[in-house]
């Protein structure tokens, strides 16, 4: 049995948008450790879950042996329409997208997302080609500056890029701790003293490695095609870049007083005027939840 350390975020808040008077067809786009899926199954709903992570695949095998209303597909959420034809053809009553990486991924030193454990620079949790090592040691000064500015919101991104390029001319930057030391010596004024000074740079590298924002946009372009009328779309984001994309998506495709803002024949009734955030009890129990935001819309067609 695989060790599953993941704690799902805002389970009660997400479940509060379920109609438990009937069996719903639910798509969990980011199965992870299976916490949200488990809550759906225990309420009697039918769940299709997808995830590209290898550990998630192992956890899903255990779920299959316990629940007959559960199906799992190893696929990236941006490609969800490629799962079983009958499943997609019937559409879904509820779709959840939890954009946080699981604790299983965060604690995996082979992936190396955390700056608390030393590991070879990787940060790619999708088992695909690009790694943080390649970015730090091979990207041009211009491209390094771009990702630190766009994905890490680092104001002195060019200064940081120049320092990294100078440093790697003498020796390669091989590990998380090597990179942290480079960041420390760069002279860059990082944004906040409330978080670890390496957070922004690590976030930028992780987003670049895994194409996180690109994949989110790809999913949002087509997700409405797979929701039943009055179906619910719930999205949990973990940093301002993701939340901005989700907020703008719901806003630009909003439905209000018989008016579709996108001038099409579909839209979303926004059910969360402000994003829902975890309560203090959850944050104390799971500090990693503190930055999460939940936005929910009801599909109108």
Buried (B, 14 or more C-beta within 10 A) or exposed (E): EEEBEBBBBBBEBBBEBBEEEEEBBBBBBBBBBBBBBBBBBEBEBBBBBBBBBBBBBEBBEEBEEEBEBBBBBBBBBBBBEEBEEEBBEEBBBBBBBBBBBBBBBBBBEEBBBBBEEEBBBBBBBBEEEBBBBBBBBEBEBEEBBBBBBBBBBBBBBBBBBBBBBEBBEEEBBBBBEBBBBBBEEBEBEBBEEEEBBBBBBBBBBBBBBBBBBEBBEBBBEEBBEBBBEEBBBBBBBBBEBBBEBBBEBBEEBBBEEEEBBEEEEBBBBBBBEEBBBBEEEBBEEBEBBBBBBBBBBBBBB
